[in-house]
């Protein structure tokens, strides 16, 4: 039987899937966001739509990097707790 760390390494564990309560809440927020964006886009000119798309793409890149940074920070914090428990 593989350890938790091995399963994580081989991609068999998705941290996002471990929180089902948060998943339904996020899904509701996402649906609301998409609905509002669709309504907003209907009111824009083609040039404004392009500008909004550029903004959205950049924001998504920023958000992706920010989420990865938060994950790494949380992982390091957990490792420090583990170290404190077993080493000190």
KOLGU-4560 file (N, C-alpha, C; in nm, 3 decimals, padded with zeros to 5 digits):
<recs>
<n_xx: 00.084 n_yy: -00.118 n_zz: 00.000 ca_xx: 00.000 ca_yy: 00.000 ca_zz: 00.000 c_xx: 00.088 c_yy: 00.125 c_zz: 00.000 mol: A seq: 1 type: UNK>
<n_xx: 00.058 n_yy: 00.219 n_zz: -00.089 ca_xx: 00.136 ca_yy: 00.341 ca_zz: -00.099 c_xx: 00.102 c_yy: 00.436 c_zz: 00.015 mol: A seq: 2 type: UNK>
<n_xx: 00.201 n_yy: 00.514 n_zz: 00.055 ca_xx: 00.178 ca_yy: 00.613 ca_zz: 00.160 c_xx: 00.102 c_yy: 00.732 c_zz: 00.103 mol: A seq: 3 type: UNK>
<n_xx: 00.050 n_yy: 00.814 n_zz: 00.190 ca_xx: -00.021 ca_yy: 00.935 ca_zz: 00.150 c_xx: 00.068 c_yy: 01.022 c_zz: 00.063 mol: A seq: 4 type: UNK>
<n_xx: 00.195 n_yy: 01.035 n_zz: 00.101 ca_xx: 00.289 ca_yy: 01.120 ca_zz: 00.027 c_xx: 00.311 c_yy: 01.063 c_zz: -00.113 mol: A seq: 5 type: UNK>
<n_xx: 00.325 n_yy: 00.931 n_zz: -00.125 ca_xx: 00.340 ca_yy: 00.869 ca_zz: -00.257 c_xx: 00.216 c_yy: 00.891 c_zz: -00.344 mol: A seq: 6 type: UNK>
<n_xx: 00.099 n_yy: 00.874 n_zz: -00.284 ca_xx: -00.025 ca_yy: 00.895 ca_zz: -00.358 c_xx: -00.034 c_yy: 01.040 c_zz: -00.407 mol: A seq: 7 type: UNK>
<n_xx: 00.005 n_yy: 01.133 n_zz: -00.322 ca_xx: 00.005 ca_yy: 01.275 ca_zz: -00.358 c_xx: 00.105 c_yy: 01.301 c_zz: -00.471 mol: A seq: 8 type: UNK>
<n_xx: 00.225 n_yy: 01.244 n_zz: -00.459 ca_xx: 00.329 ca_yy: 01.262 ca_zz: -00.559 c_xx: 00.283 c_yy: 01.214 c_zz: -00.696 mol: A seq: 9 type: UNK>
<n_xx: 00.218 n_yy: 01.099 n_zz: -00.700 ca_xx: 00.175 ca_yy: 01.042 ca_zz: -00.827 c_xx: 00.045 c_yy: 01.102 c_zz: -00.880 mol: A seq: 10 type: UNK>
<n_xx: -00.005 n_yy: 01.205 n_zz: -00.811 ca_xx: -00.123 ca_yy: 01.276 ca_zz: -00.860 c_xx: -00.255 c_yy: 01.208 c_zz: -00.830 mol: A seq: 11 type: UNK>
<n_xx: -00.255 n_yy: 01.112 n_zz: -00.737 ca_xx: -00.377 ca_yy: 01.040 ca_zz: -00.704 c_xx: -00.460 c_yy: 01.113 c_zz: -00.598 mol: A seq: 12 type: UNK>
<n_xx: -00.407 n_yy: 01.219 n_zz: -00.542 ca_xx: -00.478 ca_yy: 01.299 ca_zz: -00.441 c_xx: -00.485 c_yy: 01.442 c_zz: -00.492 mol: A seq: 13 type: UNK>
<n_xx: -00.605 n_yy: 01.495 n_zz: -00.500 ca_xx: -00.627 ca_yy: 01.633 ca_zz: -00.541 c_xx: -00.671 c_yy: 01.712 c_zz: -00.418 mol: A seq: 14 type: UNK>
<n_xx: -00.590 n_yy: 01.805 n_zz: -00.370 ca_xx: -00.627 ca_yy: 01.881 ca_zz: -00.250 c_xx: -00.763 c_yy: 01.949 c_zz: -00.262 mol: A seq: 15 type: UNK>
<n_xx: -00.799 n_yy: 01.993 n_zz: -00.382 ca_xx: -00.927 ca_yy: 02.061 ca_zz: -00.401 c_xx: -01.045 c_yy: 01.969 c_zz: -00.376 mol: A seq: 16 type: UNK>
<n_xx: -01.027 n_yy: 01.840 n_zz: -00.395 ca_xx: -01.135 ca_yy: 01.744 ca_zz: -00.378 c_xx: -01.156 c_yy: 01.705 c_zz: -00.232 mol: A seq: 17 type: UNK>
<n_xx: -01.065 n_yy: 01.741 n_zz: -00.144 ca_xx: -01.075 ca_yy: 01.700 ca_zz: -00.005 c_xx: -01.178 c_yy: 01.780 c_zz: 00.073 mol: A seq: 18 type: UNK>
<n_xx: -01.226 n_yy: 01.890 n_zz: 00.020 ca_xx: -01.320 ca_yy: 01.976 ca_zz: 00.090 c_xx: -01.452 c_yy: 01.984 c_zz: 00.013 mol: A seq: 19 type: UNK>
<n_xx: -01.544 n_yy: 01.892 n_zz: 00.043 ca_xx: -01.671 ca_yy: 01.890 ca_zz: -00.030 c_xx: -01.763 c_yy: 02.003 c_zz: 00.013 mol: A seq: 20 type: UNK>
<n_xx: -01.755 n_yy: 02.045 n_zz: 00.139 ca_xx: -01.840 ca_yy: 02.154 ca_zz: 00.187 c_xx: -01.808 c_yy: 02.283 c_zz: 00.112 mol: A seq: 21 type: UNK>
<n_xx: -01.683 n_yy: 02.310 n_zz: 00.095 ca_xx: -01.640 ca_yy: 02.430 ca_zz: 00.024 c_xx: -01.676 c_yy: 02.421 c_zz: -00.123 mol: A seq: 22 type: UNK>
<n_xx: -01.676 n_yy: 02.301 n_zz: -00.178 ca_xx: -01.706 ca_yy: 02.283 ca_zz: -00.319 c_xx: -01.843 c_yy: 02.335 c_zz: -00.358 mol: A seq: 23 type: UNK>
<n_xx: -01.946 n_yy: 02.303 n_zz: -00.282 ca_xx: -02.081 ca_yy: 02.348 ca_zz: -00.317 c_xx: -02.094 c_yy: 02.499 c_zz: -00.301 mol: A seq: 24 type: UNK>
<n_xx: -02.030 n_yy: 02.555 n_zz: -00.202 ca_xx: -02.032 ca_yy: 02.699 ca_zz: -00.181 c_xx: -01.962 c_yy: 02.771 c_zz: -00.297 mol: A seq: 25 type: UNK>
<n_xx: -01.847 n_yy: 02.718 n_zz: -00.336 ca_xx: -01.775 ca_yy: 02.777 ca_zz: -00.448 c_xx: -01.854 c_yy: 02.765 c_zz: -00.578 mol: A seq: 26 type: UNK>
<n_xx: -01.922 n_yy: 02.654 n_zz: -00.596 ca_xx: -01.999 ca_yy: 02.632 ca_zz: -00.718 c_xx: -02.110 c_yy: 02.736 c_zz: -00.729 mol: A seq: 27 type: UNK>
<n_xx: -02.177 n_yy: 02.766 n_zz: -00.619 ca_xx: -02.282 ca_yy: 02.868 ca_zz: -00.619 c_xx: -02.224 c_yy: 03.005 c_zz: -00.655 mol: A seq: 28 type: UNK>
<n_xx: -02.110 n_yy: 03.037 n_zz: -00.597 ca_xx: -02.046 ca_yy: 03.166 ca_zz: -00.625 c_xx: -02.004 c_yy: 03.173 c_zz: -00.772 mol: A seq: 29 type: UNK>
<n_xx: -01.951 n_yy: 03.065 n_zz: -00.824 ca_xx: -01.908 ca_yy: 03.062 ca_zz: -00.964 c_xx: -02.026 c_yy: 03.080 c_zz: -01.058 mol: A seq: 30 type: UNK>
<n_xx: -02.136 n_yy: 03.012 n_zz: -01.030 ca_xx: -02.256 ca_yy: 03.026 ca_zz: -01.114 c_xx: -02.305 c_yy: 03.170 c_zz: -01.114 mol: A seq: 31 type: UNK>
<n_xx: -02.304 n_yy: 03.233 n_zz: -00.998 ca_xx: -02.346 ca_yy: 03.373 ca_zz: -00.988 c_xx: -02.251 c_yy: 03.464 c_zz: -01.065 mol: A seq: 32 type: UNK>
<n_xx: -02.123 n_yy: 03.437 n_zz: -01.052 ca_xx: -02.022 ca_yy: 03.516 ca_zz: -01.122 c_xx: -02.039 c_yy: 03.506 c_zz: -01.274 mol: A seq: 33 type: UNK>
<n_xx: -02.059 n_yy: 03.386 n_zz: -01.324 ca_xx: -02.076 ca_yy: 03.364 ca_zz: -01.468 c_xx: -02.202 c_yy: 03.435 c_zz: -01.518 mol: A seq: 34 type: UNK>
<n_xx: -02.310 n_yy: 03.424 n_zz: -01.444 ca_xx: -02.435 ca_yy: 03.490 ca_zz: -01.483 c_xx: -02.415 c_yy: 03.641 c_zz: -01.493 mol: A seq: 35 type: UNK>
<n_xx: -02.352 n_yy: 03.699 n_zz: -01.390 ca_xx: -02.329 ca_yy: 03.844 ca_zz: -01.391 c_xx: -02.234 c_yy: 03.885 c_zz: -01.504 mol: A seq: 36 type: UNK>
<n_xx: -02.134 n_yy: 03.804 n_zz: -01.529 ca_xx: -02.041 ca_yy: 03.837 ca_zz: -01.638 c_xx: -02.113 c_yy: 03.834 c_zz: -01.773 mol: A seq: 37 type: UNK>
<n_xx: -02.198 n_yy: 03.735 n_zz: -01.793 ca_xx: -02.273 ca_yy: 03.726 ca_zz: -01.919 c_xx: -02.361 c_yy: 03.849 c_zz: -01.939 mol: A seq: 38 type: UNK>
<n_xx: -02.430 n_yy: 03.891 n_zz: -01.833 ca_xx: -02.516 ca_yy: 04.009 ca_zz: -01.841 c_xx: -02.432 c_yy: 04.134 c_zz: -01.869 mol: A seq: 39 type: UNK>
<n_xx: -02.318 n_yy: 04.142 n_zz: -01.807 ca_xx: -02.229 ca_yy: 04.257 ca_zz: -01.825 c_xx: -02.176 c_yy: 04.262 c_zz: -01.969 mol: A seq: 40 type: UNK>
<n_xx: -02.132 n_yy: 04.150 n_zz: -02.020 ca_xx: -02.076 ca_yy: 04.143 ca_zz: -02.156 c_xx: -02.178 c_yy: 04.185 c_zz: -02.263 mol: A seq: 41 type: UNK>
<n_xx: -02.304 n_yy: 04.155 n_zz: -02.240 ca_xx: -02.408 ca_yy: 04.191 ca_zz: -02.337 c_xx: -02.417 c_yy: 04.342 c_zz: -02.357 mol: A seq: 42 type: UNK>
<n_xx: -02.373 n_yy: 04.417 n_zz: -02.258 ca_xx: -02.384 ca_yy: 04.563 ca_zz: -02.264 c_xx: -02.258 c_yy: 04.631 c_zz: -02.318 mol: A seq: 43 type: UNK>
<n_xx: -02.155 n_yy: 04.552 n_zz: -02.349 ca_xx: -02.028 ca_yy: 04.608 ca_zz: -02.392 c_xx: -02.014 c_yy: 04.611 c_zz: -02.543 mol: A seq: 44 type: UNK>
<n_xx: -01.934 n_yy: 04.706 n_zz: -02.591 ca_xx: -01.897 ca_yy: 04.708 ca_zz: -02.733 c_xx: -01.792 c_yy: 04.599 c_zz: -02.756 mol: A seq: 45 type: UNK>
<n_xx: -01.763 n_yy: 04.572 n_zz: -02.882 ca_xx: -01.662 ca_yy: 04.470 ca_zz: -02.913 c_xx: -01.525 c_yy: 04.509 c_zz: -02.857 mol: A seq: 46 type: UNK>
<n_xx: -01.490 n_yy: 04.635 n_zz: -02.865 ca_xx: -01.361 ca_yy: 04.681 ca_zz: -02.811 c_xx: -01.356 c_yy: 04.665 c_zz: -02.660 mol: A seq: 47 type: UNK>
<n_xx: -01.465 n_yy: 04.696 n_zz: -02.593 ca_xx: -01.472 ca_yy: 04.680 ca_zz: -02.448 c_xx: -01.466 c_yy: 04.533 c_zz: -02.408 mol: A seq: 48 type: UNK>
<n_xx: -01.527 n_yy: 04.447 n_zz: -02.489 ca_xx: -01.523 ca_yy: 04.303 ca_zz: -02.462 c_xx: -01.379 c_yy: 04.250 c_zz: -02.470 mol: A seq: 49 type: UNK>
<n_xx: -01.303 n_yy: 04.300 n_zz: -02.568 ca_xx: -01.163 ca_yy: 04.259 ca_zz: -02.581 c_xx: -01.082 c_yy: 04.304 c_zz: -02.461 mol: A seq: 50 type: UNK>
<n_xx: -01.105 n_yy: 04.427 n_zz: -02.418 ca_xx: -01.035 ca_yy: 04.479 ca_zz: -02.301 c_xx: -01.071 c_yy: 04.400 c_zz: -02.175 mol: A seq: 51 type: UNK>
<n_xx: -01.198 n_yy: 04.368 n_zz: -02.160 ca_xx: -01.241 ca_yy: 04.287 ca_zz: -02.046 c_xx: -01.177 c_yy: 04.149 c_zz: -02.050 mol: A seq: 52 type: UNK>
<n_xx: -01.168 n_yy: 04.091 n_zz: -02.170 ca_xx: -01.106 ca_yy: 03.958 ca_zz: -02.183 c_xx: -00.958 c_yy: 03.962 c_zz: -02.144 mol: A seq: 53 type: UNK>
<n_xx: -00.888 n_yy: 04.067 n_zz: -02.185 ca_xx: -00.747 ca_yy: 04.083 ca_zz: -02.147 c_xx: -00.734 c_yy: 04.093 c_zz: -01.995 mol: A seq: 54 type: UNK>
<n_xx: -00.821 n_yy: 04.173 n_zz: -01.935 ca_xx: -00.821 ca_yy: 04.189 ca_zz: -01.790 c_xx: -00.848 c_yy: 04.055 c_zz: -01.722 mol: A seq: 55 type: UNK>
<n_xx: -00.950 n_yy: 03.984 n_zz: -01.771 ca_xx: -00.986 ca_yy: 03.855 ca_zz: -01.713 c_xx: -00.871 c_yy: 03.755 c_zz: -01.723 mol: A seq: 56 type: UNK>
<n_xx: -00.805 n_yy: 03.751 n_zz: -01.837 ca_xx: -00.692 ca_yy: 03.659 ca_zz: -01.855 c_xx: -00.579 c_yy: 03.691 c_zz: -01.757 mol: A seq: 57 type: UNK>
<n_xx: -00.546 n_yy: 03.819 n_zz: -01.744 ca_xx: -00.440 ca_yy: 03.859 ca_zz: -01.651 c_xx: -00.479 c_yy: 03.829 c_zz: -01.507 mol: A seq: 58 type: UNK>
<n_xx: -00.604 n_yy: 03.856 n_zz: -01.472 ca_xx: -00.650 ca_yy: 03.828 ca_zz: -01.336 c_xx: -00.645 c_yy: 03.679 c_zz: -01.307 mol: A seq: 59 type: UNK>
<n_xx: -00.685 n_yy: 03.597 n_zz: -01.404 ca_xx: -00.680 ca_yy: 03.451 ca_zz: -01.385 c_xx: -00.537 c_yy: 03.402 c_zz: -01.364 mol: A seq: 60 type: UNK>
<n_xx: -00.442 n_yy: 03.460 n_zz: -01.438 ca_xx: -00.300 ca_yy: 03.424 ca_zz: -01.418 c_xx: -00.255 c_yy: 03.463 c_zz: -01.277 mol: A seq: 61 type: UNK>
<n_xx: -00.291 n_yy: 03.584 n_zz: -01.236 ca_xx: -00.257 ca_yy: 03.630 ca_zz: -01.101 c_xx: -00.319 c_yy: 03.539 c_zz: -00.996 mol: A seq: 62 type: UNK>
<n_xx: -00.447 n_yy: 03.507 n_zz: -01.012 ca_xx: -00.518 ca_yy: 03.424 ca_zz: -00.915 c_xx: -00.455 c_yy: 03.285 c_zz: -00.907 mol: A seq: 63 type: UNK>
<n_xx: -00.420 n_yy: 03.229 n_zz: -01.021 ca_xx: -00.357 ca_yy: 03.098 ca_zz: -01.023 c_xx: -00.225 c_yy: 03.098 c_zz: -00.947 mol: A seq: 64 type: UNK>
<n_xx: -00.145 n_yy: 03.202 n_zz: -00.969 ca_xx: -00.017 ca_yy: 03.213 ca_zz: -00.898 c_xx: -00.040 c_yy: 03.235 c_zz: -00.749 mol: A seq: 65 type: UNK>
<n_xx: -00.139 n_yy: 03.313 n_zz: -00.714 ca_xx: -00.169 ca_yy: 03.341 ca_zz: -00.574 c_xx: -00.217 c_yy: 03.216 c_zz: -00.501 mol: A seq: 66 type: UNK>
<n_xx: -00.303 n_yy: 03.139 n_zz: -00.566 ca_xx: -00.352 ca_yy: 03.014 ca_zz: -00.505 c_xx: -00.238 c_yy: 02.916 c_zz: -00.486 mol: A seq: 67 type: UNK>
<n_xx: -00.150 n_yy: 02.905 n_zz: -00.584 ca_xx: -00.034 ca_yy: 02.815 ca_zz: -00.571 c_xx: 00.054 c_yy: 02.860 c_zz: -00.456 mol: A seq: 68 type: UNK>
<n_xx: 00.076 n_yy: 02.991 n_zz: -00.444 ca_xx: 00.157 ca_yy: 03.043 ca_zz: -00.335 c_xx: 00.093 c_yy: 03.013 c_zz: -00.199 mol: A seq: 69 type: UNK>
<n_xx: -00.038 n_yy: 03.027 n_zz: -00.190 ca_xx: -00.108 ca_yy: 02.996 ca_zz: -00.065 c_xx: -00.097 c_yy: 02.848 c_zz: -00.031 mol: A seq: 70 type: UNK>
<n_xx: -00.108 n_yy: 02.763 n_zz: -00.133 ca_xx: -00.094 ca_yy: 02.620 ca_zz: -00.111 c_xx: 00.044 c_yy: 02.586 c_zz: -00.057 mol: A seq: 71 type: UNK>
<n_xx: 00.146 n_yy: 02.644 n_zz: -00.119 ca_xx: 00.284 ca_yy: 02.619 ca_zz: -00.077 c_xx: 00.306 c_yy: 02.669 c_zz: 00.065 mol: A seq: 72 type: UNK>
<n_xx: 00.255 n_yy: 02.787 n_zz: 00.096 ca_xx: 00.269 ca_yy: 02.841 ca_zz: 00.232 c_xx: 00.200 c_yy: 02.751 c_zz: 00.334 mol: A seq: 73 type: UNK>
<n_xx: 00.080 n_yy: 02.704 n_zz: 00.301 ca_xx: 00.008 ca_yy: 02.615 ca_zz: 00.392 c_xx: 00.080 c_yy: 02.483 c_zz: 00.410 mol: A seq: 74 type: UNK>
<n_xx: 00.136 n_yy: 02.431 n_zz: 00.303 ca_xx: 00.210 ca_yy: 02.306 ca_zz: 00.311 c_xx: 00.332 c_yy: 02.322 c_zz: 00.401 mol: A seq: 75 type: UNK>
<n_xx: 00.403 n_yy: 02.434 n_zz: 00.385 ca_xx: 00.520 ca_yy: 02.461 ca_zz: 00.469 c_xx: 00.481 c_yy: 02.476 c_zz: 00.615 mol: A seq: 76 type: UNK>
<n_xx: 00.369 n_yy: 02.544 n_zz: 00.641 ca_xx: 00.323 ca_yy: 02.560 ca_zz: 00.778 c_xx: 00.292 c_yy: 02.424 c_zz: 00.840 mol: A seq: 77 type: UNK>
<n_xx: 00.225 n_yy: 02.338 n_zz: 00.764 ca_xx: 00.197 ca_yy: 02.203 ca_zz: 00.814 c_xx: 00.324 c_yy: 02.125 c_zz: 00.842 mol: A seq: 78 type: UNK>
<n_xx: 00.424 n_yy: 02.141 n_zz: 00.755 ca_xx: 00.551 ca_yy: 02.072 ca_zz: 00.777 c_xx: 00.619 c_yy: 02.123 c_zz: 00.903 mol: A seq: 79 type: UNK>
<n_xx: 00.608 n_yy: 02.252 n_zz: 00.930 ca_xx: 00.668 ca_yy: 02.309 ca_zz: 01.052 c_xx: 00.599 c_yy: 02.255 c_zz: 01.176 mol: A seq: 80 type: UNK>
<n_xx: 00.465 n_yy: 02.241 n_zz: 01.171 ca_xx: 00.393 ca_yy: 02.181 ca_zz: 01.283 c_xx: 00.440 c_yy: 02.038 c_zz: 01.306 mol: A seq: 81 type: UNK>
<n_xx: 00.452 n_yy: 01.963 n_zz: 01.197 ca_xx: 00.496 ca_yy: 01.824 ca_zz: 01.207 c_xx: 00.637 c_yy: 01.816 c_zz: 01.264 mol: A seq: 82 type: UNK>
<n_xx: 00.724 n_yy: 01.902 n_zz: 01.218 ca_xx: 00.859 ca_yy: 01.904 ca_zz: 01.269 c_xx: 00.860 c_yy: 01.936 c_zz: 01.418 mol: A seq: 83 type: UNK>
<n_xx: 00.780 n_yy: 02.031 n_zz: 01.458 ca_xx: 00.775 ca_yy: 02.069 ca_zz: 01.599 c_xx: 00.725 c_yy: 01.954 c_zz: 01.686 mol: A seq: 84 type: UNK>
<n_xx: 00.629 n_yy: 01.879 n_zz: 01.634 ca_xx: 00.574 ca_yy: 01.767 ca_zz: 01.709 c_xx: 00.674 c_yy: 01.654 c_zz: 01.725 mol: A seq: 85 type: UNK>
<n_xx: 00.746 n_yy: 01.621 n_zz: 01.617 ca_xx: 00.832 ca_yy: 01.502 ca_zz: 01.620 c_xx: 00.978 c_yy: 01.530 c_zz: 01.653 mol: A seq: 86 type: UNK>
<n_xx: 01.024 n_yy: 01.653 n_zz: 01.633 ca_xx: 01.167 ca_yy: 01.681 ca_zz: 01.651 c_xx: 01.194 c_yy: 01.743 c_zz: 01.787 mol: A seq: 87 type: UNK>
<n_xx: 01.110 n_yy: 01.830 n_zz: 01.832 ca_xx: 01.139 ca_yy: 01.904 ca_zz: 01.956 c_xx: 01.082 c_yy: 01.836 c_zz: 02.078 mol: A seq: 88 type: UNK>
</recs>
